[in-house]
Amino acid sequence: MENGAARTVPSVIVAIDGPSGTGKSSTSKAVAARLGLSYLDTGAQYRAITWWMVTNGIDLDDPTAIAAVAGKPEIVSGTDPAAPAITVDGVDVSGPIRTQEVTSSVSAVSAVPEVRARITELQRSIAAAAEGGIVVEGRDIGTTVLPDADLKIFLTASPEARAARRSGELQGADVNATREALLKRDAADSSRKTSPLAKAGDAVEVDTTDLTLAQVVECVVTLVEEKRAGK
């Protein structure tokens, strides 16, 4: 290397999985921003296709009906951790996909194999195109979407801690009701036949129950930097 030449930082693909309320999104965005990586919220993509199904009156109790239109909506995900936008057919759905109607329906839609195949293909293409590397968060990234990711992390937390965090995000929602909803979502995501929520065999598990967000971010950043140093 010539004097004064910039040191090349190895590209790295980081998969962060785990159930709702463990801090995946906040951690992933912060880690990506800190390390200058792209960021992809795969859950938002499933929410986006669910929003499209709801908006277009698709019968969500009919997997065949869902499968028949899975390829129709055009979903575009931004990868800037500071402003991870998402659009469906050119419409910004960042807000609408967070409604209770979408939240309560996303497990049913995302369990349909044709939906998972469509979104998985989209996720892989985004990760492949990310210059310098990317942090991808979801529920099946390390096991199905990017099984060859450089670093796989699985975040966990107690049901009580997860419910407290999520109810806080929902501005005072009942903690007990939120806890039950999270456990119901866990059961649905973990038992689906196609790409269930699961920890990859080579993933590093991080229990966030008693950690602050800053501590979790520091832990993950350290793991990424160690991985980069060893490449």
Summary of the structure (lengths in Angstrom):
residues: 231
radius of gyration: 17.7
end to end distance: 18.0
largest distance: 63.9
contacts: 738
relative contact order: 0.21
helix: 49%
strand: 15%
